[in-house]
Amino acid sequence: MNCNGTLIDLSTPKVMGILNITPDSFYDGGKNDSDQAIIDKVKQMLDEGATFIDIGAYSSKPNAEFVSETEELARLLPIIDLLTKVFPEIIISVDTFRSQVAEAAIQHGAAIINDIAAGGLDPKMMQTVAKYNTPYIMMHMRGNPQTMQSLTEYDDIVKDMLFYFSEKVSQARSLGINDIIIDPGFGFAKTTQQNFQVMNKLELFQILELPILSGISRKSMIYKTLGITPQESLNGTTVLNTISLQKGAKILRVHDVKEAVEAIRLVDSL
């Protein structure tokens, strides 16, 4: 995967550390509220072994508040500028579904676009990614963060998702996007039971012959199943990250980098 000229080999899985700069994210909303707090958090994640830092300026949790494009840019661009100055070698992924936000982020130094809607919420998104030949993470979701949890009816969820991805990949390839990563979208337009059905069949997504990203860190499929809180869900996250790796995931998107890196090292030793 070519990230601003840096080639990343995914034959060994990599970790993507989550940096939320929103006040309302489900786990760490509001924690990263100063430049120094952000620098300290990113330094910790890089020191612990994160290959990528994924920055989100618009919470995509269920029923998240709407954020204007102007506000998203105002939150995001100064942080990209800050991090590329402090950490010149950093590989930044930007979590956005808006093409204008993606374009501005790339121009400021972002290396990856992580789109929860795979182009479904902005018809210009894939064209923008293709224009800059940027690696593209395409996630499975229905609707938007405000409506997705009412859109959970499937004939066969894994089959429906594979059809969704085959169409999206074909579209991306036709535009010339080279590096594509598949994200099943745990927690997006899926019930808890459906999330576990997808996890149980995660290896089937390898039929797409593309890297798989697993993003289950501290999500409700863990804490609702165990009757705990997101803050208590690190152990459950590590369990499902380990299963994801055994089923072929190549990127773990996590809040807790050290534990994910350890999981990769142990699974790699099997």
N, C-alpha and C positions, 0 to 999 in steps of 0.2 A: 504494500500500500504506500503510495507516494504522498507524503504530507509536507507540502512546501519544499520539496527537494530532498527530504529525509525519507529514506525507504525503511518501512517497518515490516519485519518478517513476522507473520502471524502463525508460523508453524508451531511456535510456542505461544500459548495464550497470553494476552496482555490485559492490564488493568486500566480502566478509565475512571479517574476520580471525579466525583460530583462536586461542583462549586455552585451552589444556589445563591443568587444575589437578589432574591425575592423576599418580601416580608412574610409570605404566606405559604411557603412550601411545607409539606406535611410533616417533615422530620426536623429540618434545620432552618426553617424560615426565620429571618431576622438575625441569625447569628453572625453572618458575614456583613456587618454594617459599617465597617471602616476600612480604609486602605490597609492599615497595619494588620487587622484581623484577617483580611483576605490574603495578604502576603504570607502571614504565618501559617494559614491553613494550606495554601498551595505548596509552600516549602515542605510542610510535613508530608503531604501526599507524594510529592516528588521524591523526598528522602526515603519514603517507605516503599517506593518502587512503581509508582504510577507512570505509565507511558503517555497517557493523554489526560488532559484536564477538560471536563465538559462543563461549560458555563451556561446556566439558564437564567433568563431575566423575566420569564413569564411562567408562573407555576402551571403545570399541566395536571395537577391533582384533580380528582372528580369535583365538579362544581366550582372550579377555580374562578376567581374574579377576573373579569375582562381587563386586559391591559392594552392601552393604545400603542400603535407602532412607535409614536414619538417617545412615549415613556419607556418602551422596551429598548430603544436605541440609546436613550439617555442613561439608562442603567448599565447597558452592556458595553458600549464603546470605550468609556473611560477605564473600565476594568481590563479590557483587552490591551489597551495602550499601557496601562500600569504593569501588567504581567509580562508583556513582551519586552518591556524595558528592564524589569528586575530579573527575569529569567529568559535570557535571549534564545535558549535552545528549546523552550517550551513548545509543546504541540497542543494547540487549543482547538477543541471542538465546541461549536456553538449550537445549543439546543433551541431551534426556532422553526416555525412553520411558515415564516414570511420571507418572500424572496428579497425584498428591499433590505430587511435586517440581515439576511444572509450575505448579500452583496457588500454591504457596508462592513460587516464583520470580517469578511475575506480581505477586503481592502486594508483593514487595520491589522491583519496578520493572522486571522483564524485559518486553520489548516483543514478542518473537517466540518461539514454541516450535518447535524443530527436532527432529522425532521420527523416529528411524531406522526405526521399525516401523510408521509411519502408523496407529497405534492397535492394531496387531496384538498387542502385548504388554501392553496395559492397556485393557480395554473402556470405561473411563471417560475416556480421554484426550480424545477428540473432544468429548465433552460438556463437559469442563473448558475446552477452548479456546473452544468456542462460548459458554460462560457469560461469558467475559471479552472475547469478540469480538477475539481476538488473531490476528494472522497466523500461519499454520501451514505449516511445511515438512514435507511428507510424502515419505518416502524409500521406495524399493523395497528390500525385503529379505525373505528367508525365514528362519524359525527365529529364533535369537538369536545374539549374538556367539560363544557357545560352540559352536553347532551349524551356523552358516550355511554354512561351507565344505564341508559334506557334502551340501548341498542345491542342487546346481548342474545338475540335469537339467531341460531345457526342451524342449518341442516346437519352438517358435520363440521365442527369448528376447525379441525386441522386441515381437512380437505378444502374448506372455504378459504382458509388462510393461504394455503399453497397456491390456489388459483389467483388470489389477490396479489401475492408476490410475483407470480409468473407474469401477470399483466404489468405490474409496476416495473419489474426488471426489464421487460421488453421495451417499455416506453423509455426508460433511462438509457438503455443500450442504443436505441434508435437516435438519441440525441448526442451520443458519444461519451456518456459517462463511463469511465473505466473502472474505478474502484467503488464497489457497492458492498455494503454490509447490511445484513438482515437482522431486524430486531422484532421478535414476536409480540412485543408490547404487552408484557404481563401487567394486568391491572387496568388495561385500556379496553373498554367495551367488552369486558369479560367478567363473569361471576367468579367467585372464589373456586368453585368446582371446575369451571372451564379453565382457569389458570393452571390448575393441577393436571387437567387433561392435556393441555399444551406441553407442560413440562414433561409429562410422562412420554410424550411422543416427539420430544424435541429433536431427536436424531433424524427424524424424517425430513426435517428442513434442510439437511445436507444434500438432498436431491437437487436443490437449487445451485449447488456447487459454488456457494458464496460463503464468506465468513459469517458466523452467527454471533450476535451480541445478546447477552443475557442481562437484563436489568431488573433484578428482583429485590434489590437492597432495601430492607426494612419495610417492605410493602405489606398491604393489608392481607394478602394471601397468607402471610406468615403470622402477623400479630392477631388477626381475627381467628385463625385456626387454633392458635395456642392460647387465646384469651389473655393476651398481654398488650403492651403498648409498643409503638415504633421504637421507643428508647430502649426497650428490653429485647429487641429482635435481632441482635447481632448474631447470636448462636444459630437461630433459624436461617438467617441470611447465609451463613457459612455452609450450612447443610445443603441448601438449594443451589448455592454457587458450585459446590462440589459435584452435585448431580448434573448441573449444567455442563461442567467441564467433561464429565464422563460421557455425556451425550453429544459432545462435539463443539461446544461454545468456544469461540476464539477471543472474545472480549468480555470481561466482566465489568459492568458499570456499577460502581459502588460508592457508598459514603465512607466506608472503612477500608482503606487501601491495604494496610499491613496484613490483615486477616485474609484478604483475597489473594494477595501475593503468596502467602503461606499455603493456601489451598492449591494454587497452581503448582507450586514446587512439590507438594506432596503427591498430587495426582500425576504429575510428570514423572515421578519416581516409580510409579507402579510398573 
